[in-house]
Amino acid sequence: MPSPGAAVGKIGEQTNLFLFENTDLDHPVFQDIFTNKEKTKIESPEIYSYFKINTQGKGRSIITLQDGSSFLGEYKIKNGKIFLLSSSPILSCNNFPLKSIFVPLMNKSVLYLASKDKNETSVLAGEDIRIDVRGKSISQLKLLKPDNVEDFLTLNQSDGNAFVKYDKANLVGNYKIASGTKIIDEVSVNADPLESKVKYLDKAEIDSYMSEINFKGNFFWLNKEENIGDAILKARFGSELWKYFLLAALLLAFVEMLVARNAKKELVEVSK
């Protein structure tokens, strides 16, 4: 646990106000807490008094104040975890309890802290892997990908970051994370369940989508029995007309034979 620094502001006095600067919305405590999935900030309360606390690489700052200190941080103690607020949630210190985010955040905090410690997020292919390096003196990490290709991450200990992001988890499978020869963590990366949906769109929905994106090209409907290769060739080079010309030639030859036969009969009758 980090040691608290100097007290900022005075309890009960609202002369100086302090606000939130950054919020780590990727933290599990914020999962499903907002109806707007694109929300990037939460409304800051007015903070009158708080203790200056820096995580010092020992924890994860969830909400950061304007001076860079942690308002809400998470710390691990043996097999458990705790949340630490730098300002008591009472009206003489701040108006945090009056904000709409307070009750759902407290509720989610209790559920999160009471849950068993496991991988904080279910990582999907293409998403970032967050590697916990709290309390570890590590200069470089080695990642063994599912295809047995090794990748390396260099850490800057002066940054004081408790988590390192790895943004090349594009393959499905298990990623082993090592420091030197020691495996310190293993993360499973799964396929996006949206890719497994087998529900088909009907023609009306597809036509509507094409109109919505202002698609200017041509698209064709194919039955399951049709040959896709032939359909592509037809779309590229047009319809093959030789069959129709051959049929026309055969018809003309047949007509010519009939005309020649009738003309021959007429000549025979005239000669008699």
C-alpha positions in Angstrom: 0.0 0.0 0.0 1.3 3.5 -0.8 1.7 6.1 1.9 -0.7 9.1 1.7 0.9 12.4 1.0 -0.1 15.9 2.1 -3.7 16.9 2.6 -5.1 19.2 0.0 -7.9 21.6 0.8 -9.9 21.9 4.0 -12.8 19.8 5.2 -16.0 21.8 5.1 -14.6 24.6 3.0 -15.6 25.0 -0.6 -13.1 27.7 -1.6 -11.0 25.4 -3.7 -12.6 22.8 -5.9 -10.8 19.8 -7.5 -12.1 17.6 -10.3 -11.6 14.2 -12.0 -9.0 14.2 -14.8 -9.0 10.6 -16.2 -11.2 7.5 -15.6 -10.1 4.0 -16.5 -13.4 2.8 -18.1 -11.7 -0.5 -19.1 -11.7 -1.5 -15.4 -14.2 -4.3 -14.7 -16.0 -2.1 -12.1 -17.4 0.0 -15.0 -18.5 -3.0 -17.0 -22.2 -2.8 -18.0 -22.6 0.3 -15.8 -23.4 2.6 -18.7 -26.2 2.3 -21.2 -24.1 4.3 -23.7 -21.3 2.0 -24.7 -19.3 4.9 -26.3 -19.1 6.9 -23.0 -15.5 8.1 -22.4 -15.9 10.2 -19.3 -18.0 10.3 -16.1 -19.3 13.4 -14.4 -16.9 14.7 -11.8 -18.0 15.6 -8.4 -16.6 18.7 -6.6 -13.9 17.7 -4.2 -13.0 20.0 -1.4 -10.5 18.0 0.6 -8.4 14.9 -0.2 -5.0 13.2 0.5 -2.5 13.2 -2.3 -1.9 9.5 -3.1 0.2 8.0 -5.9 0.0 4.3 -6.7 3.9 4.2 -6.9 3.6 1.1 -9.1 1.9 -0.8 -6.4 -1.7 -0.5 -7.7 -3.9 0.6 -10.5 -5.3 4.1 -10.5 -9.0 3.8 -11.6 -9.9 7.5 -11.2 -7.2 10.2 -11.4 -7.4 13.8 -10.2 -6.2 16.9 -12.1 -2.9 16.9 -10.2 -2.2 13.3 -11.3 -2.9 11.7 -7.9 -5.2 8.8 -7.5 -8.8 9.4 -6.3 -9.8 5.8 -6.5 -7.1 3.1 -6.7 -7.0 -0.7 -6.6 -4.4 -2.6 -4.6 -3.7 -6.3 -4.2 -2.9 -7.7 -0.7 -1.9 -11.4 -0.9 -5.0 -13.1 -2.5 -7.3 -10.2 -2.0 -7.9 -6.7 -3.4 -9.0 -3.4 -1.9 -10.2 -0.1 -3.2 -8.7 3.1 -1.7 -10.4 6.5 -1.9 -8.3 9.6 -1.3 -11.3 11.6 -0.1 -14.0 10.3 2.2 -17.4 10.2 0.5 -19.1 12.6 2.9 -20.5 16.0 2.0 -18.0 18.0 4.0 -15.2 16.5 1.8 -17.0 16.3 -1.6 -20.4 16.0 -3.2 -19.6 12.6 -4.7 -22.6 10.9 -2.9 -24.9 13.2 -4.7 -23.8 12.2 -8.2 -25.7 9.6 -10.2 -22.6 7.4 -10.6 -22.0 7.0 -6.9 -24.6 4.3 -6.0 -24.0 2.0 -9.0 -20.2 2.4 -8.6 -20.4 1.4 -4.9 -22.6 -1.5 -5.8 -20.3 -2.7 -8.5 -17.3 -2.2 -6.3 -18.7 -4.5 -3.6 -19.5 -7.2 -6.2 -16.0 -6.9 -7.8 -14.1 -6.9 -4.5 -16.1 -9.9 -3.2 -15.5 -11.9 -6.4 -12.7 -14.4 -6.8 -9.6 -13.1 -8.3 -9.4 -14.2 -11.9 -8.6 -12.7 -15.3 -10.2 -9.3 -15.1 -11.5 -9.3 -18.7 -12.3 -11.9 -21.2 -9.9 -11.0 -24.1 -11.2 -11.3 -27.6 -9.0 -11.6 -30.7 -7.8 -8.2 -31.7 -8.2 -6.6 -28.2 -5.4 -5.5 -25.9 -4.0 -7.9 -23.3 -3.4 -6.0 -20.0 -0.4 -7.5 -18.1 -0.2 -6.9 -14.4 3.4 -5.9 -13.4 2.5 -4.5 -10.0 5.3 -5.1 -7.4 7.5 -6.7 -10.1 11.0 -5.4 -11.1 10.9 -6.3 -14.8 12.7 -4.7 -17.7 11.4 -6.9 -20.5 8.6 -9.3 -21.0 8.5 -12.2 -23.5 5.2 -13.4 -24.9 4.8 -16.8 -26.5 1.9 -16.7 -29.0 -0.3 -19.6 -29.9 1.7 -20.2 -33.1 4.9 -20.4 -31.0 6.2 -17.1 -32.3 7.9 -15.0 -29.6 7.3 -11.3 -29.1 9.0 -9.0 -26.6 7.9 -5.9 -24.6 10.4 -3.5 -23.1 9.2 -1.8 -19.9 10.1 1.6 -18.6 10.0 1.3 -14.9 10.2 5.1 -14.4 6.7 5.4 -15.8 5.3 3.7 -12.7 2.7 1.8 -14.8 1.0 -1.1 -13.0 -0.2 -2.6 -16.2 1.3 -3.0 -19.6 -0.8 -3.3 -22.8 0.0 -5.8 -25.6 -1.9 -4.9 -28.8 -0.9 -7.8 -31.1 -3.2 -10.5 -29.8 -4.8 -11.3 -33.1 -4.6 -15.1 -32.9 -7.0 -17.2 -30.9 -5.4 -19.4 -28.2 -3.2 -19.1 -25.1 -0.5 -16.5 -24.7 2.2 -17.3 -22.2 3.9 -14.3 -20.6 7.4 -14.8 -19.2 10.0 -12.7 -17.4 13.3 -14.3 -18.4 12.7 -18.1 -18.2 9.8 -17.9 -15.7 6.2 -17.9 -16.8 4.4 -15.2 -14.8 1.0 -15.3 -16.4 -1.1 -17.0 -19.1 -4.0 -15.4 -21.0 -6.6 -17.0 -23.2 -7.7 -15.1 -26.2 -11.1 -16.2 -27.6 -12.9 -15.6 -30.9 -15.6 -12.9 -30.9 -18.9 -14.7 -30.3 -20.5 -12.3 -32.8 -18.6 -14.2 -35.5 -20.4 -17.5 -34.6 -23.9 -16.2 -35.2 -25.4 -18.1 -38.1 -28.6 -16.1 -38.5 -29.1 -15.0 -42.1 -30.3 -11.6 -43.1 -33.2 -11.5 -45.5 -33.1 -9.6 -48.8 -35.0 -6.6 -47.5 -32.4 -6.1 -44.7 -29.5 -6.4 -47.1 -31.1 -4.0 -49.6 -31.7 -1.5 -46.7 -28.1 -1.8 -45.5 -26.8 -1.2 -49.0 -28.9 1.9 -49.4 -27.8 3.1 -45.9 -24.1 2.9 -46.8 -24.8 4.4 -50.3 -23.4 1.4 -52.1 -22.9 2.3 -55.8 -21.8 -1.1 -57.2 -23.8 -4.0 -58.3 -24.6 -7.1 -56.3 -26.3 -10.3 -57.3 -28.5 -12.9 -55.5 -27.4 -16.5 -55.8 -29.2 -19.6 -54.9 -27.5 -22.4 -53.0 -27.5 -24.6 -56.1 -25.8 -22.0 -58.3 -22.1 -22.3 -59.1 -20.3 -19.3 -57.5 -17.4 -19.4 -59.9 -19.7 -19.2 -63.0 -21.6 -16.4 -61.4 -18.4 -14.4 -60.8 -17.2 -14.9 -64.4 -20.6 -13.8 -65.6 -20.4 -10.7 -63.5 -16.9 -9.9 -64.8 -17.2 -10.6 -68.5 -21.0 -10.7 -69.1 -23.2 -13.5 -70.3 -21.7 -16.1 -72.6 -23.6 -15.7 -76.0 -22.0 -18.6 -78.0 -24.7 -21.0 -76.9 -27.4 -18.7 -78.3 -25.5 -18.1 -81.5 -25.1 -21.9 -82.0 -28.8 -22.5 -81.5 -29.6 -19.7 -84.0 -27.2 -21.2 -86.5 -28.8 -24.6 -86.1 -32.3 -23.1 -86.6 -31.2 -21.2 -89.7 -29.6 -24.4 -91.1 -32.8 -26.3 -90.5 -34.9 -23.6 -92.2 -32.4 -23.5 -95.1 -32.8 -27.3 -95.5 -36.6 -27.0 -95.6 -36.5 -24.2 -98.1 -34.0 -26.1 -100.4 -36.1 -29.2 -100.2 -39.3 -27.4 -101.1 -37.5 -25.6 -104.0 -36.2 -28.9 -105.3 -39.7 -30.4 -105.3 -41.0 -27.4 -107.2 -38.3 -27.8 -109.9 -39.1 -31.5 -110.3 -42.8 -30.7 -110.8 -42.1 -28.0 -113.4 -39.8 -30.3 -115.4 -42.5 -32.9 -115.7 
